[in-house]
């Protein structure tokens, strides 16, 4: 079994059903780092996020957004250099097939305050039509367990304060505000 397969087996949980599905069982959600065979699904989810999230789009000129070509290069880099970071994917099993329903980007950094490797979480997204089922919670909780098993001691995440839904989501998961702003310098 591959390392991602082992991670996936360890990160299986259930998301709550939608109101119309209350009579059925909760959806099984499997999480794993992106492998080459999953690249297309990761690209689809992240491209949808980068093209459609108003909060990301408001900052994208400062970030130096390079569009679809930059996303493709980034995914290739994640596959070629997994020690730097990875794309974490959440899959749901439907009656027809397994579908990627969530994604986020995780990069590693060394923290002088922790004296250890920490993770930087970005681009957390849930596929349209799958929000509100607990998939984001399952995905981030499974990611936390995966990172803890790797010895990672903190997850840092930026969130626009105006994005109140995302802010509440992170607070429910135990994230605490740092009362600082992220700033960027393009080189």
N, C-alpha and C positions, 0 to 999 in steps of 0.2 A: 504494500500500500504506500502511496506517495505521502510526503509530509502534509500536503494540502488535504489529502484524503483523511489522514489522521486528525488534522485540525477540524475538518468538517464533521467527522464522527463525534468529536468532543463538543461540538457547538450546535447541537440540534435542539430546537425549542419549538414552542407553539405560539403562534400569533392568534389574537382573538378574531372570531368570525365577524363579518359585516352584519348589520342588522338583518338583511334579507337571508343570511345564512345561519341564523342563530340555532336552527335545528340541527345543523351539521356540525361535525367536529371542527375544532380549531385547525388552521392551516399549519402544517409542519414547515418550519423554516430551517434551512441548513446554511451555515456560513463557512466561508473558506477564503484564503488568499487567492487572487487571480492567478491562474496558470495560462499558458499559451492558448489552450482550447477554449478558455473563457473570455479571451480578449475582446471579441466582437460584442458580447453582452455588456462588458464593462464600458466599452466605447459608446455604445448606444445609451446607456443610463447616464454616463457622465456628460455626453454631448447634449442630451436633453436638459440636464441641469445647467450647464454652462451657457446654453442659448436662452433659457427661459426663466432663470431665477433673478428677480428684480434686484435683490440685495447684492448678489454677485455682480450683476451687470452694472450697478452703480459704482463699483470699485474696479471693474475690469480695465479701464484705461490706465489706472495707476499700477495695476499688476502687470501691464504689458501683455494683455490677452492676445495670443497668437492664433486663436480660432481652432478649427478642426485639425490643421496640420500640427499645431503644438500639442494638442491632446494625443494625437497618434504617436508623436515622438516621445511624449511622457510615458505612455503605456509601454512602448518598446523599452524605455529605460527601466521601468519597474521590472519588466521580465528579465532584462539583462543584468540588473544590479539589485537583487532583492535585499541585500544587506542595508541599502539606503532606505528602502520602504517598499510598500506594496499597496495594491488595491484590494480592499476587503469587500466581498460580495455576499449578499443574502439571496438564497434561492427558495422558492416556494414550489411545492408539488401540486399541480392542478390535475384535473381528470385527464387532460390531454397530454401534458408534458411538464417538465421542470422549467421554471422561468426565473430569470434574474429579476428580483423585485427591489433590491436595494444595493447601494454602493457607497463607499467612502474611500478616501485616500489617506494613507498613513505613512509619514516619513519619520525617520529616526534622527535624533539629535543627542548631544551630550550636554547634560545640565550641570553647571558648576554648583548650583545650590543643592542638587540631589547627589552629586558625585556619581552619577549613573546615567544610563541611556534612558531617554524619555521619548514619547511619541507625540507627533504633531498631527492632529486630525483635521482634515479639510474635505470640502465638497461632499458632505453627507446628503444623500438623496434617496428618496423612495419613489418608485415608478408611479406615474399617474394612475389613479384608480386603486392603488394599494395603500394609500395613506390612511391613517386612522385605525389600522388593524393591529398595532403594536409591533410592526416589523422593525421600525427604527430602534425601539427599545431592545428587542431581541438581538438585532444586529450589533448595537453598541455594547450590550452586556456580553455577548459572545466575543466581541473584539477585546473587551477588557480582560476576559479570562485568557484569551490567546496571548495577549501582551504580558499579562502577569506570569504566565508559564515561561515566557522568554526572559523574564527578569526585568521587564520595563516597569518603572516605578511611578510614572505620571503620564497623563494624557493632557496635552494643551490643545485648545480649540478656540478659534476666533468666531465670534457671532455678532452680527449687527444688532445693536440694542433695539432698533426699530422692528426687528424681526421677532415680535413677541412670542409667536408660536414656537419658534426654534429656541428662544431663550428659556421658555418654560420647560420644553423638552429636556434641555441640558440640565436645568436645575433639578428636575425630577430624577435624573440619573445621578445626582450628587455633584455635578460640576459647580464650582464656586467662582464668582466674578473676581477678577484681578484688579479692577478699577484702573485699567490702563488701556491705551489705544495701540493697535498695531499700525505701523507706518512702513512704507516701502521705498526703496531707491532702486530704480532700474539701472543696470550697468550695460 
